[in-house]
């Protein structure tokens, strides 16, 4: 090794060490690069590919660093703070601070919490953070890769050369970190990881706050600090918006296909445009919440977001993180909550994602019988590993804290709860007791709900859970999973099966509309008509309805009114509110042209009126989750007629709902009611404004002292064909 006439090299610069630096294989680069004292002298060692010469400058005095071998330069430089100047063959030069001269950023306490798997604010220490360290501006990078031989951060700032910015291990935590000076917001980067298996891979940041536009795959440095929220009024009052006694009516939306700008290449609306257009539309329609299909960054448009790679990054498809905050803040200003579809149940096998992250099955199970979803060709998180569980719990908290989201709808909970989900015998591993329940996933969900509600009890979590798993929406301390609400998939499946039948056959399946009440109060339910009902050949909602065109629309109006008056909160997927004639297409936009047709506009107006009635009538929402709020009045399978009452708190006017699911008008129809007085007809799906025949009860009817249906008084109604009428006892005070 040449000495270049300089003083003898320090002991730590052995030929093997220099060779490892040149090849980017040194396991502890901070032990060699940067400033070190040896033999009473202070040495600076640097690796600078392509440089012709290197100088270190301390307090205005420059010292040349001789080339040792390859691209390694080192020299004796007195003093402390310094910069490096590299000169290149083309005559250019570059002056920068030395990343290997900076101390670690992670504190001992952070390292302890990360190592223990209990860091609830994991995003504050991992990922890429724009910051000032030791009076120098730059970005701190930190990533968990405990089985890696080497980890480097690469990007445009170092020509994607993994030998330049090798990271240091943060104790025994499995975390690697480095502070890179003089870069900032918008920097592209990945982690180059030499795995335990010797394979070198480029990985996106698992805790990155931004990503490139797919199909490009790099992470992007995003400074998410300093937004300056102005929604304190909403945040202070939102607890009542999530309460079981409050009206909750959710508009489920896929941002990429709600509307598009065909005057600008057919692009989807941006977060800022959606903050104006979508929020004002949802406000106009009377919904209380918007639920977004997953916006955590995802590589494949066709997954609709349900195969996320960047759990901490709002997708760049619609704008950067602060603009997503603009959207949330606009919703709050309009008194609308924002819920996010959250996907902790699986992740894709994309090479730049979490799969085989450090050369081992780190985030996923190694055994495909536990770690691979056959239905979706995705990987299943290892919920039994404390660091993985911490990663997911912290992510749930992150969306609440950093983006002021009002809740999470957790996707595919059933697939998490059961080890044999969608598997044949021999394709799954029993739990320690020989059963099918996934104890680790159950514990994770309980911990997540405990953490989220513990941090802010004013939010809501919602489980998409399609089985009869018990106590999904019961508190953790009583043995439940701890969710605030559960989607009532059984109600949706049964009632849609009924509505799809020709009315002449409905009498034989009457129980499909009445049986769900038997278990309607076992959980805090949301009644969902979601995106899953209008894709993959299932047809649109209006296509599901039987009969002539008029009968299809009448059926759909009756079904929506039945749904809005049944116990349970409401959820409706976009486009269903105006009876879009086609299946949902994630590559296009909703058929807003169809929405202008009279029959479609009538359905749209009905949904608006149903939301207003639901919101303004305590009997229709106060006891949504309690049996005290419901009572049967009438059931006649032969006529396909159903009648029931809804009750609120003491003093609230009760509501009577009468449904006729045949195309036959029924006059002189007597039904018992719970109280005497005038029963005002507050909604009739056959009204002309909705596209109906305007048959009804002339604004309401008086109860007469004739007993019926177990009550001492009754009313006599006209029931239009394929209709639902809603009557409310008029306040006589």
C-alpha positions as CSV (number, residue, x, y, z in Angstrom):
1,X,0.0,0.0,0.0
2,X,1.6,3.3,-0.9
3,X,2.5,5.7,1.8
4,X,3.0,8.8,-0.4
5,X,5.8,10.0,1.7
6,X,3.4,10.7,4.6
7,X,3.5,9.6,8.1
8,X,2.9,5.9,8.8
9,X,-0.8,5.0,8.4
10,X,-2.8,4.3,11.5
11,X,-3.2,0.7,12.6
12,X,-6.9,0.6,11.7
13,X,-6.2,1.2,8.0
14,X,-5.0,-2.3,7.2
15,X,-4.9,-3.5,3.6
16,X,-8.0,-5.7,4.3
17,X,-9.9,-2.7,5.7
18,X,-9.1,-0.6,2.8
19,X,-10.1,-3.3,0.4
20,X,-13.4,-3.7,2.2
21,X,-14.1,0.0,2.0
22,X,-13.4,-0.1,-1.8
23,X,-15.8,-3.0,-2.2
24,X,-18.5,-1.6,0.1
25,X,-18.3,-4.7,2.4
26,X,-17.0,-3.3,5.6
27,X,-19.3,-4.4,8.5
28,X,-18.5,-1.3,10.7
29,X,-17.6,1.6,8.4
30,X,-17.9,4.2,11.2
31,X,-15.0,2.4,13.0
32,X,-12.7,3.4,10.0
33,X,-14.2,6.3,8.1
34,X,-14.4,9.8,9.4
35,X,-12.2,11.2,12.2
36,X,-10.3,8.9,14.4
37,X,-7.3,9.3,16.8
38,X,-4.4,6.8,16.4
39,X,-0.9,7.1,17.7
40,X,-1.6,10.5,19.2
41,X,-2.7,11.9,15.8
42,X,-6.1,12.7,14.4
43,X,-6.8,11.0,11.1
44,X,-9.6,11.6,8.6
45,X,-10.4,8.7,6.3
46,X,-12.9,9.0,3.4
47,X,-14.1,7.0,0.5
48,X,-14.7,9.1,-2.6
49,X,-15.2,7.3,-5.9
50,X,-14.1,9.3,-9.0
51,X,-12.2,11.9,-7.1
52,X,-8.8,13.0,-8.4
53,X,-8.0,14.7,-5.1
54,X,-9.5,15.3,-1.7
55,X,-8.9,18.1,0.8
56,X,-10.1,18.5,4.4
57,X,-10.7,22.1,5.6
58,X,-10.6,23.0,9.2
59,X,-11.1,26.7,10.3
60,X,-10.2,27.9,6.8
61,X,-7.1,25.8,6.5
62,X,-7.0,23.0,3.9
63,X,-5.0,19.8,4.1
64,X,-4.7,17.3,1.3
65,X,-5.7,13.7,2.0
66,X,-3.5,11.4,0.0
67,X,-5.0,8.5,-1.9
68,X,-4.3,5.3,0.1
69,X,-5.6,2.7,-2.4
70,X,-8.5,2.7,-4.9
71,X,-10.9,5.4,-3.8
72,X,-9.9,5.6,-0.1
73,X,-8.2,8.8,1.0
74,X,-6.7,9.4,4.4
75,X,-4.5,12.0,6.2
76,X,-3.5,13.6,9.4
77,X,-5.7,16.6,10.0
78,X,-5.7,18.5,13.4
79,X,-8.8,20.2,14.6
80,X,-12.4,19.1,14.9
81,X,-15.2,20.4,12.6
82,X,-14.2,20.1,8.9
83,X,-15.5,19.9,5.4
84,X,-14.3,17.8,2.5
85,X,-13.6,19.1,-1.0
86,X,-13.4,16.6,-3.9
87,X,-12.1,17.6,-7.3
88,X,-12.8,15.5,-10.4
89,X,-11.1,15.0,-13.7
90,X,-13.6,17.1,-15.6
91,X,-12.6,20.1,-13.5
92,X,-15.6,20.1,-11.2
93,X,-15.5,20.0,-7.5
94,X,-17.8,19.4,-4.5
95,X,-17.6,20.6,-0.9
96,X,-19.6,18.9,1.8
97,X,-19.6,17.8,5.4
98,X,-18.5,14.3,6.1
99,X,-21.4,12.0,7.1
100,X,-19.0,9.8,9.0
101,X,-18.0,12.8,11.3
102,X,-21.4,12.9,12.9
103,X,-22.5,11.2,16.1
104,X,-25.5,8.9,16.2
105,X,-28.9,10.6,16.3
106,X,-30.9,7.9,18.0
107,X,-31.0,8.2,21.8
108,X,-30.4,5.4,24.2
109,X,-34.1,5.5,25.2
110,X,-35.2,5.3,21.6
111,X,-32.9,2.3,21.1
112,X,-34.3,0.6,24.2
113,X,-37.9,1.1,23.0
114,X,-37.2,-0.1,19.5
115,X,-35.3,-3.1,20.7
116,X,-38.1,-3.9,23.1
117,X,-40.8,-3.5,20.4
118,X,-42.7,-0.9,22.4
119,X,-42.0,2.3,20.6
120,X,-45.5,3.7,19.9
121,X,-44.0,6.6,17.9
122,X,-41.8,4.5,15.8
123,X,-42.1,6.9,12.8
124,X,-40.3,9.6,14.8
125,X,-37.1,7.6,14.9
126,X,-37.2,5.3,11.8
127,X,-37.5,6.5,8.3
128,X,-36.0,9.7,6.7
129,X,-36.2,12.9,8.8
130,X,-35.2,16.3,7.6
131,X,-33.4,17.8,10.6
132,X,-30.4,19.7,11.9
133,X,-27.7,17.7,13.6
134,X,-24.7,19.1,15.2
135,X,-25.6,22.5,13.6
136,X,-25.7,21.1,10.1
137,X,-28.9,20.6,8.0
138,X,-29.5,17.2,6.4
139,X,-31.5,14.0,6.6
140,X,-31.3,11.3,9.2
141,X,-32.0,7.8,7.9
142,X,-32.8,4.8,10.1
143,X,-34.1,1.3,9.1
144,X,-34.6,-1.9,10.9
145,X,-32.7,-4.8,9.3
146,X,-31.3,-7.0,12.1
147,X,-30.0,-9.8,9.9
148,X,-28.3,-7.7,7.3
149,X,-24.6,-7.8,6.8
150,X,-24.5,-4.3,5.6
151,X,-27.0,-1.5,4.9
152,X,-26.4,1.6,2.9
153,X,-28.6,4.5,1.9
154,X,-28.4,5.3,-1.8
155,X,-29.9,7.9,-4.0
156,X,-29.2,10.6,-6.6
157,X,-27.0,12.3,-4.0
158,X,-24.5,9.5,-4.2
159,X,-25.1,8.2,-7.7
160,X,-26.9,5.2,-6.1
161,X,-23.6,3.8,-5.0
162,X,-24.0,1.6,-1.9
163,X,-20.3,2.0,-1.0
164,X,-20.6,5.8,-0.2
165,X,-23.1,6.0,2.7
166,X,-22.8,2.8,4.7
167,X,-24.9,3.0,7.8
168,X,-23.9,2.2,11.4
169,X,-25.7,-0.3,13.6
170,X,-27.6,1.2,16.5
171,X,-26.5,-1.1,19.3
172,X,-28.2,-4.4,19.4
173,X,-31.6,-3.1,18.1
174,X,-31.2,-4.3,14.5
175,X,-31.5,-0.7,13.4
176,X,-29.0,1.0,11.1
177,X,-28.7,4.8,10.9
178,X,-26.8,7.6,9.2
179,X,-27.0,11.4,9.0
180,X,-26.4,12.6,5.5
181,X,-25.7,16.4,5.5
182,X,-26.8,18.9,2.9
183,X,-29.8,17.0,1.4
184,X,-33.4,17.5,2.2
185,X,-37.0,17.5,1.0
186,X,-37.6,15.7,-2.3
187,X,-34.5,13.5,-2.2
188,X,-34.9,10.1,-3.8
189,X,-33.5,7.2,-1.9
190,X,-33.6,3.5,-1.2
191,X,-31.8,1.2,1.2
192,X,-29.2,-1.1,-0.3
193,X,-29.1,-4.2,1.9
194,X,-26.6,-7.0,1.8
195,X,-28.7,-9.7,3.3
196,X,-27.9,-12.6,5.6
197,X,-28.0,-14.8,2.5
198,X,-25.4,-12.6,0.7
199,X,-27.8,-11.2,-1.8
200,X,-27.8,-7.5,-2.3
201,X,-31.2,-5.8,-2.8
202,X,-32.6,-2.3,-3.1
203,X,-35.5,-1.7,-0.8
204,X,-38.0,1.1,-0.3
205,X,-38.2,2.6,3.2
206,X,-40.7,0.7,5.4
207,X,-41.3,3.9,7.4
208,X,-40.8,6.3,4.5
209,X,-43.2,9.3,4.3
210,X,-43.2,9.6,0.5
211,X,-42.7,7.6,-2.7
212,X,-42.2,8.2,-6.3
213,X,-45.1,7.9,-8.7
214,X,-45.6,4.2,-9.6
215,X,-44.2,2.3,-11.4
216,X,-41.1,4.0,-10.1
217,X,-40.2,2.6,-6.8
218,X,-37.8,4.9,-4.8
219,X,-38.8,6.4,-1.5
220,X,-38.8,10.3,-1.3
221,X,-37.7,12.3,1.6
222,X,-40.8,14.3,2.9
223,X,-40.7,16.8,5.7
224,X,-44.0,16.1,7.5
225,X,-43.4,18.5,10.4
226,X,-44.9,22.0,10.8
227,X,-48.2,21.7,9.0
228,X,-50.1,24.0,11.4
229,X,-53.5,22.3,11.8
230,X,-56.6,24.6,12.1
231,X,-59.2,21.9,13.0
232,X,-59.1,22.2,16.8
233,X,-62.8,22.8,16.9
234,X,-63.5,19.5,15.1
235,X,-60.9,17.5,17.0
236,X,-62.3,18.7,20.4
237,X,-65.9,17.8,19.5
238,X,-65.5,14.7,17.4
239,X,-66.0,12.2,20.2
240,X,-69.8,12.6,19.8
241,X,-69.5,11.9,16.0
242,X,-68.2,8.4,16.6
243,X,-70.5,7.6,19.5
244,X,-72.9,4.6,19.2
245,X,-75.8,7.0,19.8
246,X,-74.8,9.3,16.9
247,X,-75.9,9.2,13.3
248,X,-73.0,7.7,11.2
249,X,-73.5,7.6,7.5
250,X,-70.3,6.8,5.5
251,X,-69.5,7.5,1.9
252,X,-66.9,5.0,0.7
253,X,-64.7,6.5,-2.0
254,X,-61.8,5.4,-4.3
255,X,-60.1,8.7,-4.9
256,X,-58.6,7.7,-8.3
257,X,-61.9,7.0,-9.9
258,X,-64.4,9.3,-8.3
259,X,-63.8,12.0,-10.9
260,X,-61.1,12.5,-13.5
261,X,-59.8,15.5,-15.4
262,X,-60.3,14.6,-19.0
263,X,-59.2,18.1,-19.9
264,X,-55.9,17.2,-18.5
265,X,-55.0,13.8,-19.9
266,X,-57.7,11.9,-17.9
267,X,-55.8,12.3,-14.6
268,X,-57.5,11.8,-11.2
269,X,-58.2,14.8,-9.1
270,X,-55.5,15.9,-6.7
271,X,-55.9,16.0,-2.9
272,X,-56.4,19.7,-3.1
273,X,-59.1,19.4,-5.8
274,X,-60.8,16.6,-3.8
275,X,-60.7,18.9,-0.8
276,X,-63.1,21.1,-2.7
277,X,-65.1,18.8,-5.0
278,X,-65.4,15.6,-3.1
279,X,-65.9,17.2,0.3
280,X,-68.5,19.6,-0.9
281,X,-70.4,16.8,-2.7
282,X,-70.4,14.6,0.4
283,X,-71.5,17.5,2.5
284,X,-74.3,18.2,0.0
285,X,-75.4,14.5,0.1
286,X,-75.6,14.6,3.9
287,X,-73.0,11.9,4.8
288,X,-71.2,12.3,8.1
289,X,-68.0,10.5,7.1
290,X,-65.8,9.8,4.0
291,X,-64.1,6.4,4.0
292,X,-61.1,6.2,1.7
293,X,-60.1,3.0,0.0
294,X,-56.4,2.5,1.1
295,X,-54.1,5.4,0.2
296,X,-51.0,4.0,1.8
297,X,-48.6,3.9,-1.1
298,X,-49.1,0.9,-3.4
299,X,-47.4,-0.2,-6.6
300,X,-50.3,-1.7,-8.5
301,X,-53.3,0.4,-9.5
302,X,-55.4,-2.8,-9.9
303,X,-55.1,-3.6,-6.2
304,X,-57.1,-0.5,-5.4
305,X,-54.6,0.1,-2.6
306,X,-55.1,-3.2,-0.8
307,X,-51.6,-4.3,-1.5
308,X,-49.6,-1.6,0.2
309,X,-45.8,-1.1,0.1
310,X,-45.5,2.2,1.9
311,X,-47.7,2.1,5.0
312,X,-46.5,5.5,6.2
313,X,-46.8,7.3,2.9
314,X,-50.0,8.8,1.5
315,X,-49.9,7.8,-2.2
316,X,-48.3,10.4,-4.4
317,X,-50.9,9.7,-7.1
318,X,-52.9,12.7,-5.7
319,X,-50.2,14.8,-4.2
320,X,-47.6,15.1,-1.4
321,X,-48.4,14.6,2.3
322,X,-49.3,18.1,3.2
323,X,-51.9,18.2,0.5
324,X,-53.5,15.1,1.9
325,X,-53.6,17.0,5.2
326,X,-55.4,19.8,3.2
327,X,-58.0,17.3,2.2
328,X,-58.5,16.1,5.8
329,X,-58.7,19.6,7.1
330,X,-61.2,20.6,4.5
331,X,-63.4,17.7,5.5
332,X,-63.2,18.6,9.1
333,X,-64.1,22.2,8.3
334,X,-67.3,20.8,6.6
335,X,-68.1,18.7,9.7
336,X,-67.2,15.5,7.9
337,X,-65.0,12.8,9.4
338,X,-62.3,10.9,7.4
339,X,-61.8,7.2,7.8
340,X,-59.0,5.2,6.2
341,X,-59.1,1.6,4.9
342,X,-56.1,0.1,6.7
343,X,-54.4,-3.1,5.6
344,X,-52.3,-4.8,8.3
345,X,-53.4,-8.3,7.1
346,X,-51.0,-8.8,4.2
347,X,-48.5,-7.1,1.9
348,X,-47.3,-7.8,-1.6
349,X,-44.2,-9.8,-2.6
350,X,-42.8,-6.9,-4.7
351,X,-39.0,-7.1,-4.5
352,X,-38.6,-3.5,-3.3
353,X,-41.1,-4.0,-0.4
354,X,-41.1,-5.8,2.9
355,X,-40.7,-9.2,1.5
356,X,-37.5,-11.0,2.6
357,X,-36.4,-7.5,3.7
358,X,-32.9,-8.2,5.1
359,X,-32.3,-11.5,3.4
360,X,-34.6,-13.3,5.8
361,X,-38.4,-13.6,6.4
362,X,-38.3,-10.6,8.7
363,X,-41.8,-9.1,8.5
364,X,-43.5,-12.2,7.2
365,X,-43.6,-15.9,8.4
366,X,-40.9,-18.1,6.8
367,X,-43.4,-21.0,6.6
368,X,-45.8,-20.4,3.7
369,X,-48.5,-22.3,5.6
370,X,-48.5,-19.3,8.0
371,X,-47.0,-16.6,5.8
372,X,-48.5,-16.7,2.4
373,X,-52.1,-15.8,1.3
374,X,-53.1,-18.1,-1.5
375,X,-56.1,-15.9,-2.4
376,X,-54.1,-12.7,-3.0
377,X,-50.6,-14.0,-3.6
378,X,-49.4,-11.9,-0.7
379,X,-47.4,-12.3,2.5
380,X,-48.8,-12.4,6.0
381,X,-47.1,-10.4,8.8
382,X,-45.5,-12.3,11.6
383,X,-47.8,-10.9,14.4
384,X,-45.9,-13.0,17.0
385,X,-42.7,-11.0,16.4
386,X,-42.7,-8.0,18.8
387,X,-41.0,-5.6,16.3
388,X,-43.5,-6.4,13.5
389,X,-46.4,-5.9,15.9
390,X,-44.8,-2.6,17.0
391,X,-44.4,-1.5,13.4
392,X,-48.1,-2.1,12.7
393,X,-49.5,-0.6,15.9
394,X,-47.3,2.5,15.5
395,X,-48.6,2.8,11.9
396,X,-52.2,2.9,13.2
397,X,-51.2,5.7,15.7
398,X,-49.3,7.5,13.0
399,X,-52.3,8.1,10.8
400,X,-54.3,9.5,13.8
401,X,-51.5,11.7,15.0
402,X,-49.9,13.0,11.8
403,X,-53.0,13.2,9.6
404,X,-55.8,13.7,12.1
405,X,-57.8,10.8,10.7
406,X,-61.0,10.0,12.5
407,X,-60.8,6.3,12.3
408,X,-59.5,3.1,10.6
409,X,-61.5,0.5,8.9
410,X,-59.4,-2.6,9.2
411,X,-59.4,-4.8,6.1
412,X,-59.8,-8.6,5.9
413,X,-60.0,-9.2,9.7
414,X,-61.4,-12.7,9.2
415,X,-58.3,-13.7,7.2
416,X,-56.2,-12.6,10.2
417,X,-58.2,-14.4,12.9
418,X,-58.1,-17.9,11.5
419,X,-55.0,-19.9,10.6
420,X,-57.0,-22.0,8.2
421,X,-58.6,-19.1,6.4
422,X,-59.1,-20.2,2.7
423,X,-56.8,-23.2,3.2
424,X,-57.4,-26.9,2.9
425,X,-56.3,-29.6,5.4
426,X,-52.5,-29.8,5.6
427,X,-52.1,-26.3,4.3
428,X,-52.1,-24.5,7.7
429,X,-50.4,-24.8,11.0
430,X,-52.6,-25.1,14.2
431,X,-52.1,-22.9,17.2
432,X,-50.3,-24.2,20.3
433,X,-53.6,-25.7,21.5
434,X,-54.3,-27.4,18.2
435,X,-57.0,-25.0,17.1
436,X,-57.5,-22.7,14.1
437,X,-57.6,-19.3,15.9
438,X,-54.6,-17.1,15.3
439,X,-53.7,-16.1,18.9
440,X,-50.9,-13.8,17.7
441,X,-53.2,-11.9,15.3
442,X,-55.9,-11.6,18.0
443,X,-53.4,-10.2,20.4
444,X,-52.1,-7.7,17.8
445,X,-55.7,-6.5,17.1
446,X,-56.4,-6.1,20.8
447,X,-53.1,-4.2,21.3
448,X,-53.8,-2.0,18.3
449,X,-57.3,-1.1,19.5
450,X,-56.0,-0.5,23.0
451,X,-53.3,1.8,21.8
452,X,-55.4,3.8,19.4
453,X,-58.3,4.3,21.8
454,X,-55.9,4.9,24.6
455,X,-54.2,7.7,22.6
456,X,-57.5,9.3,21.6
457,X,-60.9,7.8,22.5
458,X,-62.7,10.1,20.1
459,X,-61.8,8.1,17.1
460,X,-63.3,4.9,15.8
461,X,-62.0,1.6,14.5
462,X,-64.1,-0.6,12.3
463,X,-63.6,-4.3,11.5
464,X,-64.4,-5.8,8.2
465,X,-65.0,-9.2,9.7
466,X,-67.2,-11.7,7.8
467,X,-67.5,-14.6,10.3
468,X,-69.3,-15.1,13.6
469,X,-66.1,-14.5,15.6
470,X,-67.4,-13.3,19.0
471,X,-67.0,-9.9,20.7
472,X,-65.3,-8.1,17.8
473,X,-66.7,-4.7,18.9
474,X,-66.5,-5.4,22.7
475,X,-63.8,-4.0,25.0
476,X,-60.5,-5.8,25.3
477,X,-60.7,-5.9,29.1
478,X,-63.8,-8.1,28.7
479,X,-62.2,-10.4,26.2
480,X,-63.3,-8.6,23.0
481,X,-61.1,-7.5,20.1
482,X,-61.7,-3.9,21.1
483,X,-63.1,-2.5,17.8
484,X,-65.6,0.3,17.9
485,X,-67.7,-1.2,15.1
486,X,-68.0,-4.2,12.8
487,X,-69.3,-4.4,9.3
488,X,-72.5,-6.5,9.2
489,X,-71.6,-8.7,6.2
490,X,-74.4,-11.2,7.1
491,X,-77.0,-8.5,6.8
492,X,-75.7,-7.3,3.5
493,X,-75.5,-10.9,2.0
494,X,-79.0,-11.9,3.2
495,X,-80.8,-8.8,2.2
496,X,-79.2,-8.5,-1.2
497,X,-80.1,-12.1,-1.9
498,X,-83.7,-11.3,-1.1
499,X,-83.7,-8.1,-3.3
500,X,-82.2,-9.9,-6.3
501,X,-85.2,-12.4,-6.4
502,X,-88.2,-11.8,-8.5
503,X,-90.9,-10.5,-6.2
504,X,-93.2,-13.5,-6.9
505,X,-90.6,-15.7,-5.2
506,X,-89.7,-13.4,-2.3
507,X,-92.4,-14.9,0.0
508,X,-90.3,-18.1,0.2
509,X,-87.3,-16.2,1.5
510,X,-88.9,-13.7,3.8
511,X,-86.5,-14.7,6.6
512,X,-83.6,-13.1,4.7
513,X,-85.0,-9.7,5.6
514,X,-86.2,-10.5,9.1
515,X,-83.6,-13.0,10.5
516,X,-80.7,-10.5,10.7
517,X,-82.5,-8.7,13.5
518,X,-81.9,-11.8,15.7
519,X,-78.2,-10.9,15.9
520,X,-78.3,-7.2,15.1
521,X,-77.4,-6.2,18.6
522,X,-74.6,-8.7,19.3
523,X,-72.1,-6.2,17.9
524,X,-72.0,-2.5,17.1
525,X,-72.8,-2.9,13.5
526,X,-72.4,-0.9,10.3
527,X,-74.6,-1.9,7.4
528,X,-72.3,-1.9,4.4
529,X,-73.0,-1.7,0.7
530,X,-69.3,-1.5,-0.3
531,X,-67.1,-1.6,-3.4
532,X,-67.0,-5.4,-3.1
533,X,-70.7,-5.6,-4.2
534,X,-70.2,-3.8,-7.5
535,X,-67.1,-5.4,-9.0
536,X,-65.9,-8.7,-10.4
537,X,-69.0,-9.5,-12.4
538,X,-71.4,-8.8,-9.6
539,X,-73.0,-5.9,-11.5
540,X,-74.0,-2.5,-10.2
541,X,-76.7,-2.1,-7.6
542,X,-79.4,-1.2,-10.1
543,X,-78.4,-4.2,-12.2
544,X,-79.0,-6.5,-9.3
545,X,-82.7,-5.5,-9.0
546,X,-85.3,-7.6,-10.9
547,X,-88.1,-6.4,-13.2
548,X,-88.7,-3.6,-15.7
549,X,-86.6,-0.5,-15.6
550,X,-89.3,1.2,-13.4
551,X,-89.4,-1.8,-11.1
552,X,-85.6,-1.9,-10.8
553,X,-85.5,1.7,-9.6
554,X,-88.4,1.2,-7.3
555,X,-86.8,-1.9,-5.8
556,X,-83.5,-0.1,-5.3
557,X,-85.2,2.9,-3.6
558,X,-87.1,0.6,-1.3
559,X,-83.9,-1.3,-0.4
560,X,-82.0,1.9,0.4
561,X,-84.9,3.1,2.6
562,X,-85.0,-0.3,4.3
563,X,-81.3,-0.1,5.0
564,X,-81.4,3.5,6.3
565,X,-84.2,2.6,8.8
566,X,-82.8,-0.6,10.0
567,X,-80.6,-0.7,13.2
568,X,-77.0,0.0,12.5
569,X,-74.8,2.7,11.0
570,X,-74.7,3.1,7.2
571,X,-72.0,2.8,4.5
572,X,-72.5,3.2,0.8
573,X,-69.9,3.0,-2.0
574,X,-69.6,5.9,-4.4
575,X,-71.8,5.7,-7.5
576,X,-74.4,3.6,-5.7
577,X,-76.0,6.8,-4.4
578,X,-77.2,7.6,-7.9
579,X,-77.7,4.0,-9.2
580,X,-74.7,4.0,-11.6
581,X,-75.7,1.6,-14.3
582,X,-72.3,0.0,-14.7
583,X,-69.9,-1.9,-12.4
584,X,-67.3,0.2,-10.8
585,X,-64.2,0.6,-12.9
586,X,-61.1,1.8,-11.0
587,X,-59.5,2.9,-14.3
588,X,-62.2,5.4,-15.1
589,X,-64.6,7.7,-13.3
590,X,-68.1,7.4,-12.1
591,X,-70.8,7.8,-14.7
592,X,-71.8,11.3,-13.8
593,X,-73.7,11.6,-17.1
594,X,-76.1,8.8,-15.9
595,X,-76.5,10.7,-12.6
596,X,-78.4,13.4,-14.5
597,X,-81.1,11.1,-15.8
598,X,-84.4,11.6,-14.0
599,X,-84.6,8.1,-12.4
600,X,-81.0,8.2,-11.3
601,X,-81.3,11.7,-10.0
602,X,-84.3,10.5,-8.0
603,X,-82.3,7.8,-6.3
604,X,-79.6,10.4,-5.5
605,X,-82.2,12.8,-4.0
606,X,-83.6,9.9,-1.9
607,X,-80.1,9.2,-0.5
608,X,-79.8,12.8,0.4
609,X,-83.2,12.8,2.1
610,X,-82.5,9.5,3.9
611,X,-79.3,11.0,5.3
612,X,-81.2,14.0,6.5
613,X,-84.0,12.0,8.0
614,X,-81.5,9.6,9.7
615,X,-79.4,12.5,11.0
616,X,-82.4,14.6,12.3
617,X,-84.5,11.7,13.8
618,X,-83.2,10.4,17.1
619,X,-85.3,7.3,16.9
620,X,-83.4,6.2,13.8
621,X,-79.9,6.4,15.3
622,X,-79.8,6.8,19.1
623,X,-80.3,3.1,19.7
624,X,-78.7,1.7,16.5
625,X,-76.7,-0.7,18.6
626,X,-79.3,-1.5,21.3
627,X,-82.4,-3.8,21.2
628,X,-84.4,-1.1,22.9
629,X,-84.4,0.8,19.6
630,X,-86.3,-1.7,17.6
631,X,-89.7,-3.5,17.7
632,X,-91.5,-5.7,15.1
633,X,-95.0,-4.5,14.1
634,X,-95.8,-6.7,11.1
635,X,-94.4,-9.6,9.1
636,X,-96.4,-11.3,6.3
637,X,-94.3,-13.5,4.0
638,X,-97.3,-14.2,1.7
639,X,-97.6,-10.5,0.9
640,X,-93.9,-9.7,1.3
641,X,-94.7,-6.9,3.7
642,X,-92.6,-5.9,6.7
643,X,-93.4,-3.4,9.4
644,X,-91.3,-2.3,12.4
645,X,-90.8,0.6,14.8
646,X,-87.7,2.5,15.8
647,X,-87.3,4.1,19.2
648,X,-84.9,6.7,20.6
649,X,-84.4,8.0,24.1
650,X,-87.2,8.8,26.4
651,X,-89.2,11.6,24.9
652,X,-88.0,11.0,21.3
653,X,-90.8,10.6,18.8
654,X,-91.0,7.0,17.6
655,X,-90.9,6.0,14.0
656,X,-92.9,3.4,12.1
657,X,-91.5,1.9,8.9
658,X,-93.7,-0.1,6.5
659,X,-92.2,-2.0,3.5
660,X,-94.0,-3.5,0.5
661,X,-91.6,-5.6,-1.5
662,X,-94.1,-6.6,-4.2
663,X,-95.2,-4.7,-7.3
664,X,-98.8,-4.7,-6.0
665,X,-100.3,-1.6,-4.4
666,X,-102.1,-2.3,-1.1
667,X,-104.8,0.0,0.2
668,X,-106.6,-0.1,3.5
669,X,-103.6,-1.7,5.1
670,X,-104.0,-1.7,8.9
671,X,-101.0,-1.8,11.1
672,X,-100.7,-1.5,14.9
673,X,-98.6,1.5,16.2
674,X,-97.1,2.1,19.6
675,X,-98.8,5.4,20.4
676,X,-102.0,7.3,19.6
677,X,-101.7,10.6,17.6
678,X,-101.0,11.8,14.1
679,X,-98.4,9.8,12.3
680,X,-96.7,12.1,9.7
681,X,-95.5,10.5,6.5
682,X,-91.9,11.8,6.5
683,X,-90.6,9.7,3.6
684,X,-92.2,7.7,0.8
685,X,-89.9,6.1,-1.8
686,X,-92.8,6.2,-4.3
687,X,-92.8,10.0,-4.2
688,X,-92.6,11.6,-7.6
689,X,-89.5,13.5,-6.7
690,X,-87.7,10.2,-6.4
691,X,-89.1,8.9,-9.7
692,X,-92.1,7.1,-8.1
693,X,-95.9,7.1,-8.9
694,X,-96.6,9.6,-6.1
695,X,-99.0,7.2,-4.3
696,X,-99.2,7.5,-0.5
697,X,-101.0,8.8,2.5
698,X,-101.5,12.5,1.9
699,X,-98.9,13.6,4.5
700,X,-99.9,11.2,7.2
701,X,-102.7,9.4,9.2
702,X,-104.3,9.6,12.6
703,X,-104.2,6.5,14.8
704,X,-107.6,5.0,15.7
705,X,-108.4,3.1,18.9
706,X,-108.5,-0.2,17.1
707,X,-106.1,-2.9,18.3
708,X,-103.7,-4.5,15.9
709,X,-100.3,-6.2,16.0
710,X,-100.2,-6.2,19.8
711,X,-100.9,-2.5,20.2
712,X,-104.1,-0.8,21.4
713,X,-104.2,1.6,18.4
714,X,-103.6,1.3,14.7
715,X,-103.3,3.2,11.5
716,X,-104.6,2.4,8.0
717,X,-102.2,3.0,5.1
718,X,-101.9,2.9,1.4
719,X,-98.7,1.0,0.5
720,X,-97.5,1.8,-3.0
721,X,-95.9,-1.0,-5.0
722,X,-92.2,-1.8,-4.3
723,X,-92.0,0.9,-1.7
724,X,-91.1,1.9,1.9
725,X,-92.9,4.6,3.8
726,X,-91.6,6.1,7.0
727,X,-94.0,7.7,9.5
728,X,-93.0,9.7,12.6
729,X,-95.3,10.5,15.5
730,X,-96.0,14.3,15.4
731,X,-95.0,16.2,18.5
732,X,-98.1,17.6,20.0
733,X,-96.4,19.8,22.6
